[in-house]
């Protein structure tokens, strides 16, 4: 029965691939222009993180698989969730690389149960066939694993970026106090560090100057892309009070203090959570030690 189901699944997969090969979907002219414009924006994008270049982290074959999957998605109007796209932007990874890794991980999860049963076949002469539902479960877990790992890494990196933004606000405020204008203060502040967060802000400001848009508009787009609320609030504040340097200094100083207080509260919360985890681990050790001491007399009394 398992063999029949596997053969049927492979036949269905082959039919699906044939349908996807010849059915490109019916797209309107506006949707095709939007797709071409999105592709042009991706190719013209130059903001990359130092040390996290996608070309170094993702192989050409992996991105080629992801490109094929993305083309199928875009032909049918399917898009990744906004949160996943923001996490990819924070990590400096491409959508194609993430899709390719997800597909390969799903394929590995599909065959993982069979591979895990291989030692049992060798030592106990058991059957190599595994339930179909177990293979499908492994494929689902493999498909979701890269996204879960991406979310965890992006959360840590976004926290570091918020710390960089708070330091950036202080530097801009000091440059404004020295008599510089807002654009000059922004450019001077981002030139004092080569950290990945400050480099990302510096490249955003440089691209804004080349494209002829305001620096705060570019910072707002960056905050939208990376899902960083503090950067979007900064862009909105600069857009409102760009003509009054004194008010800008007061606003930036207040925002920097607020961000530091929030980071301090967040750090205290994480420290308390880890302390509770250590307490639970110590309690488990104590319970295990007590069981180790109690088991011999209890076993002797009960005659085990």
Secondary structure by P-SEA (a helix, b strand, c coil): caaaaaaaaaaaaaaaaaaaacccccccaaaaaaaaaaaaaaaacccccccccccccccaaaaaaaaaaaaaaaaacccccaaaaaaaaaacccaaaaaaaaaaaaaaaaaaaaaaaccccccccccccccaaaaaaaaaaaaaaaaaaaaaaaaaaaaaaaaaaaaaaaaaaaaaaacccaaaaaaaaaaccccaaaaaaaaaaaaaaaacccaaaaaaaaaaaaccaaaaaaaaaaaaccccaaaaaaaaaaaaaaaaaaaaaaaaaaaaaaaaaaaaaaaaaaaaaaaaaaaaaaaaaacc
